[in-house]
Amino acid sequence: MIGAINGYAIGIGCIITFSCDLIVASDRSEWRLPQVALGIIPAYGGSARLARWVGKGMAVRMAMGFPLSGEEAYRIGLAQWLVPHARLMDQAMSVARHIAGMPPLAARLVKESLLRGMDIANIEDASLADAYRFMALEFTEDTAEAHRSWREKRTPVFKGK
């Protein structure tokens, strides 16, 4: 899921961005969590998701209501691209086209590997799970097509098989 943040992401709008896989931020974007000032906390896993994205210190700062500019979001890794406002959707669509052009099974499994790997405390166990995903992909038609198209210097045609 690719988020394109073009202005204010406040409250639940801010929390929704934490569910994105990649974020393109406009130079006009700003994140803010006002919940604590309202006597509540960021719901729907907002605090836990935020801490995973940006670390404890920055998560506490944001959870306490301090705003985060697009430039800061990019600097700390919440946003992966920072672009002028007029280029926001062009960049977001470019990212989407890049991902759409990849073998779908590999794209899905790398995302699974990244997300589940964060929950596995032991790096050896996380690496073993990656090895199984790698081996499973080795036998797909898309992997064969990727290698074949590379050798033939042509655009691959993936089928998700």
C-alpha positions in Angstrom: 0.0 0.0 0.0 1.5 3.3 -1.1 0.5 6.5 0.7 0.6 9.9 -1.0 0.5 12.5 1.8 -0.3 16.0 0.3 -1.3 18.0 3.4 -2.4 17.4 6.9 -2.6 13.9 8.3 -4.2 14.4 11.7 -5.6 11.9 14.1 -7.0 8.9 12.4 -5.7 10.2 9.1 -2.2 10.1 10.6 -2.7 6.6 12.0 -3.9 5.4 8.5 -0.5 6.4 7.1 1.2 4.0 9.6 -0.5 1.1 7.8 1.1 2.0 4.5 4.1 0.1 3.1 5.7 3.1 1.4 5.0 6.8 1.8 5.5 9.6 -0.7 5.3 12.9 1.1 4.7 16.4 -0.4 6.8 19.3 0.9 3.4 20.6 2.3 2.6 17.4 4.3 2.4 17.4 8.1 1.6 14.6 10.6 -0.1 15.2 13.9 -1.6 13.1 16.7 -3.9 15.2 19.0 -5.4 12.3 20.8 -3.6 12.6 24.2 -4.6 16.3 24.4 -8.2 15.1 24.0 -7.8 12.6 26.9 -7.5 9.5 24.7 -4.7 7.7 22.9 -4.1 6.9 19.2 -6.4 3.9 18.6 -6.3 1.0 16.1 -2.7 0.1 16.9 -1.6 3.7 16.1 1.0 3.9 18.9 2.5 0.4 18.2 2.6 1.0 14.4 4.2 4.4 14.9 6.9 3.1 17.2 7.8 0.4 14.7 8.1 3.0 11.9 10.1 5.7 13.7 11.4 4.3 17.0 10.4 5.0 20.6 11.7 8.5 21.0 10.1 10.0 17.9 6.9 8.0 18.5 6.6 9.5 22.0 7.2 13.0 20.5 4.5 12.5 18.0 2.1 10.8 20.4 2.4 13.8 22.7 1.0 16.0 19.9 4.1 17.6 18.5 3.7 18.0 14.7 6.0 16.3 12.2 6.7 18.0 8.8 7.1 16.1 5.6 10.8 16.9 5.6 11.2 15.4 9.1 9.1 12.4 8.1 11.5 11.8 5.2 14.6 12.3 7.4 13.4 9.7 10.1 12.2 7.2 7.6 8.4 7.5 7.9 8.3 8.8 4.3 10.5 7.2 1.7 10.2 10.0 -0.8 9.8 13.8 -0.3 8.8 15.7 -3.4 7.5 19.1 -4.3 3.7 19.3 -3.9 3.1 19.4 -7.7 5.1 16.2 -8.2 3.4 14.1 -5.5 1.0 12.0 -7.5 3.6 11.5 -10.3 6.0 10.1 -7.8 3.4 7.9 -6.1 2.3 6.5 -9.5 5.9 5.9 -10.5 6.5 3.9 -7.3 3.2 1.9 -8.0 4.3 1.2 -11.6 7.7 0.0 -10.4 6.1 -2.4 -7.9 3.4 -3.5 -10.4 6.1 -4.5 -12.8 7.7 -7.0 -10.4 6.8 -10.7 -10.0 3.7 -10.5 -7.7 4.6 -13.6 -5.7 8.1 -12.3 -4.9 6.7 -8.8 -4.0 4.1 -10.4 -1.7 6.6 -12.7 0.0 9.3 -10.0 0.6 6.6 -7.9 2.3 5.6 -10.9 4.4 9.2 -11.5 5.2 9.8 -8.0 6.3 6.7 -7.7 8.4 6.9 -11.1 10.1 10.7 -10.8 10.5 10.1 -7.8 12.8 8.1 -10.0 15.1 10.7 -12.8 15.3 13.1 -11.9 18.1 15.8 -14.3 17.0 17.6 -13.3 13.7 18.5 -17.0 13.0 14.8 -18.0 13.1 13.8 -15.0 10.9 16.5 -15.9 8.4 15.3 -19.5 8.3 11.8 -18.3 7.5 13.4 -16.2 4.7 15.2 -19.3 3.3 11.9 -21.2 3.0 10.3 -18.3 1.1 13.4 -18.0 -1.1 13.3 -21.7 -1.9 9.5 -21.6 -2.7 10.1 -18.7 -5.1 12.9 -20.6 -6.9 10.3 -23.0 -8.3 7.8 -20.4 -9.7 7.2 -19.7 -13.4 7.7 -16.0 -12.7 11.3 -16.6 -11.4 12.1 -18.6 -14.6 10.5 -15.8 -16.7 12.5 -13.1 -14.9 15.8 -14.9 -15.6 14.8 -15.7 -19.2 13.7 -12.2 -20.0 16.9 -10.8 -18.4 19.1 -13.0 -20.6 17.0 -12.1 -23.7 17.1 -8.4 -22.8 13.3 -8.0 -22.9 10.5 -6.9 -20.6 9.3 -9.8 -18.5 5.6 -10.9 -18.5 4.7 -12.2 -15.1 1.7 -14.4 -14.4 1.8 -14.7 -10.6 2.6 -18.4 -10.9 
